[in-house]
């Protein structure tokens, strides 16, 4: 079975690829939890 191609001759993305990209983007754009921000701040303070 041959992979589907676009008119430009490139391989078309599988159907699930867009959903996976949206999930990744939503996780990346979530705000940092306060507990993580506090931990990072404490680690930064000890490094000085």
mmCIF file of the N, C-alpha and C atoms, coordinates in Angstrom:
data_MODEL
# 
_entry.id   MODEL 
# 
loop_
_atom_site.group_PDB 
_atom_site.id 
_atom_site.type_symbol 
_atom_site.label_atom_id 
_atom_site.label_alt_id 
_atom_site.label_comp_id 
_atom_site.label_asym_id 
_atom_site.label_entity_id 
_atom_site.label_seq_id 
_atom_site.pdbx_PDB_ins_code 
_atom_site.Cartn_x 
_atom_site.Cartn_y 
_atom_site.Cartn_z 
_atom_site.occupancy 
_atom_site.B_iso_or_equiv 
_atom_site.pdbx_formal_charge 
_atom_site.auth_seq_id 
_atom_site.auth_comp_id 
_atom_site.auth_asym_id 
_atom_site.auth_atom_id 
_atom_site.pdbx_PDB_model_num 
ATOM 1   N N  . UNK A 1 1  ? 0.844  -1.177 0.000  1.00 0.00 ? 1  UNK A N  1 
ATOM 2   C CA . UNK A 1 1  ? 0.000  0.000  0.000  1.00 0.00 ? 1  UNK A CA 1 
ATOM 3   C C  . UNK A 1 1  ? 0.893  1.246  0.000  1.00 0.00 ? 1  UNK A C  1 
ATOM 4   N N  . UNK A 1 2  ? 0.698  2.151  -0.926 1.00 0.00 ? 2  UNK A N  1 
ATOM 5   C CA . UNK A 1 2  ? 1.485  3.374  -1.070 1.00 0.00 ? 2  UNK A CA 1 
ATOM 6   C C  . UNK A 1 2  ? 0.949  4.466  -0.146 1.00 0.00 ? 2  UNK A C  1 
ATOM 7   N N  . UNK A 1 3  ? 1.863  5.271  0.468  1.00 0.00 ? 3  UNK A N  1 
ATOM 8   C CA . UNK A 1 3  ? 1.369  6.400  1.268  1.00 0.00 ? 3  UNK A CA 1 
ATOM 9   C C  . UNK A 1 3  ? 0.721  7.444  0.377  1.00 0.00 ? 3  UNK A C  1 
ATOM 10  N N  . UNK A 1 4  ? -0.287 8.102  0.914  1.00 0.00 ? 4  UNK A N  1 
ATOM 11  C CA . UNK A 1 4  ? -0.985 9.148  0.183  1.00 0.00 ? 4  UNK A CA 1 
ATOM 12  C C  . UNK A 1 4  ? -0.047 10.333 -0.041 1.00 0.00 ? 4  UNK A C  1 
ATOM 13  N N  . UNK A 1 5  ? -0.122 10.958 -1.211 1.00 0.00 ? 5  UNK A N  1 
ATOM 14  C CA . UNK A 1 5  ? 0.734  12.107 -1.494 1.00 0.00 ? 5  UNK A CA 1 
ATOM 15  C C  . UNK A 1 5  ? -0.118 13.305 -1.878 1.00 0.00 ? 5  UNK A C  1 
ATOM 16  N N  . UNK A 1 6  ? 0.459  14.487 -1.713 1.00 0.00 ? 6  UNK A N  1 
ATOM 17  C CA . UNK A 1 6  ? -0.220 15.715 -2.112 1.00 0.00 ? 6  UNK A CA 1 
ATOM 18  C C  . UNK A 1 6  ? 0.134  16.020 -3.558 1.00 0.00 ? 6  UNK A C  1 
ATOM 19  N N  . UNK A 1 7  ? -0.444 17.078 -4.096 1.00 0.00 ? 7  UNK A N  1 
ATOM 20  C CA . UNK A 1 7  ? -0.137 17.452 -5.482 1.00 0.00 ? 7  UNK A CA 1 
ATOM 21  C C  . UNK A 1 7  ? 1.329  17.801 -5.668 1.00 0.00 ? 7  UNK A C  1 
ATOM 22  N N  . UNK A 1 8  ? 1.959  18.334 -4.640 1.00 0.00 ? 8  UNK A N  1 
ATOM 23  C CA . UNK A 1 8  ? 3.366  18.720 -4.740 1.00 0.00 ? 8  UNK A CA 1 
ATOM 24  C C  . UNK A 1 8  ? 4.285  17.500 -4.659 1.00 0.00 ? 8  UNK A C  1 
ATOM 25  N N  . UNK A 1 9  ? 3.715  16.322 -4.453 1.00 0.00 ? 9  UNK A N  1 
ATOM 26  C CA . UNK A 1 9  ? 4.515  15.114 -4.403 1.00 0.00 ? 9  UNK A CA 1 
ATOM 27  C C  . UNK A 1 9  ? 5.025  14.777 -3.010 1.00 0.00 ? 9  UNK A C  1 
ATOM 28  N N  . UNK A 1 10 ? 4.680  15.596 -2.010 1.00 0.00 ? 10 UNK A N  1 
ATOM 29  C CA . UNK A 1 10 ? 5.089  15.312 -0.638 1.00 0.00 ? 10 UNK A CA 1 
ATOM 30  C C  . UNK A 1 10 ? 4.100  14.356 0.002  1.00 0.00 ? 10 UNK A C  1 
ATOM 31  N N  . UNK A 1 11 ? 4.570  13.619 0.988  1.00 0.00 ? 11 UNK A N  1 
ATOM 32  C CA . UNK A 1 11 ? 3.676  12.704 1.701  1.00 0.00 ? 11 UNK A CA 1 
ATOM 33  C C  . UNK A 1 11 ? 2.663  13.501 2.500  1.00 0.00 ? 11 UNK A C  1 
ATOM 34  N N  . UNK A 1 12 ? 1.417  13.082 2.434  1.00 0.00 ? 12 UNK A N  1 
ATOM 35  C CA . UNK A 1 12 ? 0.355  13.723 3.218  1.00 0.00 ? 12 UNK A CA 1 
ATOM 36  C C  . UNK A 1 12 ? 0.490  13.282 4.678  1.00 0.00 ? 12 UNK A C  1 
ATOM 37  N N  . UNK A 1 13 ? 0.111  14.161 5.584  1.00 0.00 ? 13 UNK A N  1 
ATOM 38  C CA . UNK A 1 13 ? 0.144  13.817 7.002  1.00 0.00 ? 13 UNK A CA 1 
ATOM 39  C C  . UNK A 1 13 ? -0.974 12.830 7.304  1.00 0.00 ? 13 UNK A C  1 
ATOM 40  N N  . UNK A 1 14 ? -0.719 11.906 8.215  1.00 0.00 ? 14 UNK A N  1 
ATOM 41  C CA . UNK A 1 14 ? -1.809 11.014 8.635  1.00 0.00 ? 14 UNK A CA 1 
ATOM 42  C C  . UNK A 1 14 ? -2.896 11.821 9.338  1.00 0.00 ? 14 UNK A C  1 
ATOM 43  N N  . UNK A 1 15 ? -4.086 11.268 9.388  1.00 0.00 ? 15 UNK A N  1 
ATOM 44  C CA . UNK A 1 15 ? -5.233 11.974 9.976  1.00 0.00 ? 15 UNK A CA 1 
ATOM 45  C C  . UNK A 1 15 ? -5.001 12.376 11.423 1.00 0.00 ? 15 UNK A C  1 
ATOM 46  N N  . UNK A 1 16 ? -4.284 11.582 12.181 1.00 0.00 ? 16 UNK A N  1 
ATOM 47  C CA . UNK A 1 16 ? -4.098 11.847 13.604 1.00 0.00 ? 16 UNK A CA 1 
ATOM 48  C C  . UNK A 1 16 ? -3.048 12.922 13.877 1.00 0.00 ? 16 UNK A C  1 
ATOM 49  N N  . UNK A 1 17 ? -2.259 13.295 12.893 1.00 0.00 ? 17 UNK A N  1 
ATOM 50  C CA . UNK A 1 17 ? -1.157 14.235 13.109 1.00 0.00 ? 17 UNK A CA 1 
ATOM 51  C C  . UNK A 1 17 ? -1.651 15.610 13.570 1.00 0.00 ? 17 UNK A C  1 
ATOM 52  N N  . UNK A 1 18 ? -2.719 16.109 12.990 1.00 0.00 ? 18 UNK A N  1 
ATOM 53  C CA . UNK A 1 18 ? -3.238 17.422 13.392 1.00 0.00 ? 18 UNK A CA 1 
ATOM 54  C C  . UNK A 1 18 ? -3.748 17.402 14.833 1.00 0.00 ? 18 UNK A C  1 
ATOM 55  N N  . UNK A 1 19 ? -4.410 16.333 15.220 1.00 0.00 ? 19 UNK A N  1 
ATOM 56  C CA . UNK A 1 19 ? -4.890 16.201 16.599 1.00 0.00 ? 19 UNK A CA 1 
ATOM 57  C C  . UNK A 1 19 ? -3.737 16.138 17.587 1.00 0.00 ? 19 UNK A C  1 
ATOM 58  N N  . UNK A 1 20 ? -2.685 15.421 17.225 1.00 0.00 ? 20 UNK A N  1 
ATOM 59  C CA . UNK A 1 20 ? -1.514 15.335 18.087 1.00 0.00 ? 20 UNK A CA 1 
ATOM 60  C C  . UNK A 1 20 ? -0.843 16.693 18.216 1.00 0.00 ? 20 UNK A C  1 
ATOM 61  N N  . UNK A 1 21 ? -0.759 17.444 17.123 1.00 0.00 ? 21 UNK A N  1 
ATOM 62  C CA . UNK A 1 21 ? -0.170 18.786 17.159 1.00 0.00 ? 21 UNK A CA 1 
ATOM 63  C C  . UNK A 1 21 ? -0.997 19.707 18.064 1.00 0.00 ? 21 UNK A C  1 
ATOM 64  N N  . UNK A 1 22 ? -2.327 19.626 17.967 1.00 0.00 ? 22 UNK A N  1 
ATOM 65  C CA . UNK A 1 22 ? -3.186 20.466 18.804 1.00 0.00 ? 22 UNK A CA 1 
ATOM 66  C C  . UNK A 1 22 ? -3.019 20.118 20.282 1.00 0.00 ? 22 UNK A C  1 
ATOM 67  N N  . UNK A 1 23 ? -2.914 18.835 20.596 1.00 0.00 ? 23 UNK A N  1 
ATOM 68  C CA . UNK A 1 23 ? -2.711 18.408 21.975 1.00 0.00 ? 23 UNK A CA 1 
ATOM 69  C C  . UNK A 1 23 ? -1.380 18.925 22.500 1.00 0.00 ? 23 UNK A C  1 
ATOM 70  N N  . UNK A 1 24 ? -0.325 18.774 21.726 1.00 0.00 ? 24 UNK A N  1 
ATOM 71  C CA . UNK A 1 24 ? 0.993  19.266 22.123 1.00 0.00 ? 24 UNK A CA 1 
ATOM 72  C C  . UNK A 1 24 ? 0.961  20.772 22.376 1.00 0.00 ? 24 UNK A C  1 
ATOM 73  N N  . UNK A 1 25 ? 0.372  21.520 21.443 1.00 0.00 ? 25 UNK A N  1 
ATOM 74  C CA . UNK A 1 25 ? 0.302  22.975 21.587 1.00 0.00 ? 25 UNK A CA 1 
ATOM 75  C C  . UNK A 1 25 ? -0.475 23.387 22.840 1.00 0.00 ? 25 UNK A C  1 
ATOM 76  N N  . UNK A 1 26 ? -1.546 22.666 23.146 1.00 0.00 ? 26 UNK A N  1 
ATOM 77  C CA . UNK A 1 26 ? -2.338 23.021 24.329 1.00 0.00 ? 26 UNK A CA 1 
ATOM 78  C C  . UNK A 1 26 ? -1.550 22.774 25.612 1.00 0.00 ? 26 UNK A C  1 
ATOM 79  N N  . UNK A 1 27 ? -0.746 21.714 25.650 1.00 0.00 ? 27 UNK A N  1 
ATOM 80  C CA . UNK A 1 27 ? 0.068  21.428 26.830 1.00 0.00 ? 27 UNK A CA 1 
ATOM 81  C C  . UNK A 1 27 ? 1.176  22.466 26.968 1.00 0.00 ? 27 UNK A C  1 
ATOM 82  N N  . UNK A 1 28 ? 1.818  22.818 25.878 1.00 0.00 ? 28 UNK A N  1 
ATOM 83  C CA . UNK A 1 28 ? 2.901  23.799 25.911 1.00 0.00 ? 28 UNK A CA 1 
ATOM 84  C C  . UNK A 1 28 ? 2.389  25.161 26.363 1.00 0.00 ? 28 UNK A C  1 
ATOM 85  N N  . UNK A 1 29 ? 1.172  25.508 26.006 1.00 0.00 ? 29 UNK A N  1 
ATOM 86  C CA . UNK A 1 29 ? 0.621  26.823 26.330 1.00 0.00 ? 29 UNK A CA 1 
ATOM 87  C C  . UNK A 1 29 ? -0.035 26.895 27.713 1.00 0.00 ? 29 UNK A C  1 
ATOM 88  N N  . UNK A 1 30 ? -0.062 25.780 28.453 1.00 0.00 ? 30 UNK A N  1 
ATOM 89  C CA . UNK A 1 30 ? -0.631 25.809 29.797 1.00 0.00 ? 30 UNK A CA 1 
ATOM 90  C C  . UNK A 1 30 ? 0.275  26.628 30.709 1.00 0.00 ? 30 UNK A C  1 
ATOM 91  N N  . UNK A 1 31 ? -0.315 27.370 31.648 1.00 0.00 ? 31 UNK A N  1 
ATOM 92  C CA . UNK A 1 31 ? 0.515  28.137 32.575 1.00 0.00 ? 31 UNK A CA 1 
ATOM 93  C C  . UNK A 1 31 ? 1.295  27.207 33.506 1.00 0.00 ? 31 UNK A C  1 
ATOM 94  N N  . UNK A 1 32 ? 2.437  27.681 33.962 1.00 0.00 ? 32 UNK A N  1 
ATOM 95  C CA . UNK A 1 32 ? 3.271  26.927 34.885 1.00 0.00 ? 32 UNK A CA 1 
ATOM 96  C C  . UNK A 1 32 ? 2.589  26.911 36.255 1.00 0.00 ? 32 UNK A C  1 
ATOM 97  N N  . UNK A 1 33 ? 2.407  25.741 36.864 1.00 0.00 ? 33 UNK A N  1 
ATOM 98  C CA . UNK A 1 33 ? 1.783  25.693 38.195 1.00 0.00 ? 33 UNK A CA 1 
ATOM 99  C C  . UNK A 1 33 ? 2.611  26.487 39.211 1.00 0.00 ? 33 UNK A C  1 
ATOM 100 N N  . UNK A 1 34 ? 1.926  27.090 40.172 1.00 0.00 ? 34 UNK A N  1 
ATOM 101 C CA . UNK A 1 34 ? 2.597  27.900 41.188 1.00 0.00 ? 34 UNK A CA 1 
ATOM 102 C C  . UNK A 1 34 ? 3.675  27.114 41.924 1.00 0.00 ? 34 UNK A C  1 
ATOM 103 N N  . UNK A 1 35 ? 3.404  25.844 42.197 1.00 0.00 ? 35 UNK A N  1 
ATOM 104 C CA . UNK A 1 35 ? 4.385  25.041 42.938 1.00 0.00 ? 35 UNK A CA 1 
ATOM 105 C C  . UNK A 1 35 ? 5.682  24.882 42.135 1.00 0.00 ? 35 UNK A C  1 
ATOM 106 N N  . UNK A 1 36 ? 5.582  24.773 40.814 1.00 0.00 ? 36 UNK A N  1 
ATOM 107 C CA . UNK A 1 36 ? 6.774  24.683 39.975 1.00 0.00 ? 36 UNK A CA 1 
ATOM 108 C C  . UNK A 1 36 ? 7.508  26.013 39.947 1.00 0.00 ? 36 UNK A C  1 
ATOM 109 N N  . UNK A 1 37 ? 6.765  27.092 39.844 1.00 0.00 ? 37 UNK A N  1 
ATOM 110 C CA . UNK A 1 37 ? 7.379  28.419 39.820 1.00 0.00 ? 37 UNK A CA 1 
ATOM 111 C C  . UNK A 1 37 ? 8.121  28.677 41.129 1.00 0.00 ? 37 UNK A C  1 
ATOM 112 N N  . UNK A 1 38 ? 7.516  28.273 42.263 1.00 0.00 ? 38 UNK A N  1 
ATOM 113 C CA . UNK A 1 38 ? 8.178  28.431 43.560 1.00 0.00 ? 38 UNK A CA 1 
ATOM 114 C C  . UNK A 1 38 ? 9.459  27.600 43.630 1.00 0.00 ? 38 UNK A C  1 
ATOM 115 N N  . UNK A 1 39 ? 9.394  26.380 43.150 1.00 0.00 ? 39 UNK A N  1 
ATOM 116 C CA . UNK A 1 39 ? 10.567 25.505 43.159 1.00 0.00 ? 39 UNK A CA 1 
ATOM 117 C C  . UNK A 1 39 ? 11.682 26.090 42.296 1.00 0.00 ? 39 UNK A C  1 
ATOM 118 N N  . UNK A 1 40 ? 11.358 26.568 41.136 1.00 0.00 ? 40 UNK A N  1 
ATOM 119 C CA . UNK A 1 40 ? 12.359 27.167 40.252 1.00 0.00 ? 40 UNK A CA 1 
ATOM 120 C C  . UNK A 1 40 ? 12.978 28.397 40.912 1.00 0.00 ? 40 UNK A C  1 
ATOM 121 N N  . UNK A 1 41 ? 12.156 29.201 41.561 1.00 0.00 ? 41 UNK A N  1 
ATOM 122 C CA . UNK A 1 41 ? 12.657 30.388 42.256 1.00 0.00 ? 41 UNK A CA 1 
ATOM 123 C C  . UNK A 1 41 ? 13.627 29.999 43.369 1.00 0.00 ? 41 UNK A C  1 
ATOM 124 N N  . UNK A 1 42 ? 13.273 28.960 44.142 1.00 0.00 ? 42 UNK A N  1 
ATOM 125 C CA . UNK A 1 42 ? 14.161 28.497 45.207 1.00 0.00 ? 42 UNK A CA 1 
ATOM 126 C C  . UNK A 1 42 ? 15.475 27.969 44.642 1.00 0.00 ? 42 UNK A C  1 
ATOM 127 N N  . UNK A 1 43 ? 15.407 27.232 43.554 1.00 0.00 ? 43 UNK A N  1 
ATOM 128 C CA . UNK A 1 43 ? 16.622 26.697 42.941 1.00 0.00 ? 43 UNK A CA 1 
ATOM 129 C C  . UNK A 1 43 ? 17.497 27.819 42.401 1.00 0.00 ? 43 UNK A C  1 
ATOM 130 N N  . UNK A 1 44 ? 16.878 28.855 41.838 1.00 0.00 ? 44 UNK A N  1 
ATOM 131 C CA . UNK A 1 44 ? 17.632 30.004 41.347 1.00 0.00 ? 44 UNK A CA 1 
ATOM 132 C C  . UNK A 1 44 ? 18.336 30.719 42.502 1.00 0.00 ? 44 UNK A C  1 
ATOM 133 N N  . UNK A 1 45 ? 17.654 30.863 43.632 1.00 0.00 ? 45 UNK A N  1 
ATOM 134 C CA . UNK A 1 45 ? 18.224 31.556 44.796 1.00 0.00 ? 45 UNK A CA 1 
ATOM 135 C C  . UNK A 1 45 ? 19.425 30.808 45.361 1.00 0.00 ? 45 UNK A C  1 
ATOM 136 N N  . UNK A 1 46 ? 19.393 29.476 45.341 1.00 0.00 ? 46 UNK A N  1 
ATOM 137 C CA . UNK A 1 46 ? 20.506 28.697 45.897 1.00 0.00 ? 46 UNK A CA 1 
ATOM 138 C C  . UNK A 1 46 ? 21.714 28.702 44.981 1.00 0.00 ? 46 UNK A C  1 
ATOM 139 N N  . UNK A 1 47 ? 21.526 29.014 43.727 1.00 0.00 ? 47 UNK A N  1 
ATOM 140 C CA . UNK A 1 47 ? 22.622 29.035 42.767 1.00 0.00 ? 47 UNK A CA 1 
ATOM 141 C C  . UNK A 1 47 ? 23.412 30.330 42.766 1.00 0.00 ? 47 UNK A C  1 
ATOM 142 N N  . UNK A 1 48 ? 22.990 31.310 43.549 1.00 0.00 ? 48 UNK A N  1 
ATOM 143 C CA . UNK A 1 48 ? 23.675 32.616 43.553 1.00 0.00 ? 48 UNK A CA 1 
ATOM 144 C C  . UNK A 1 48 ? 24.749 32.673 44.612 1.00 0.00 ? 48 UNK A C  1 
# 
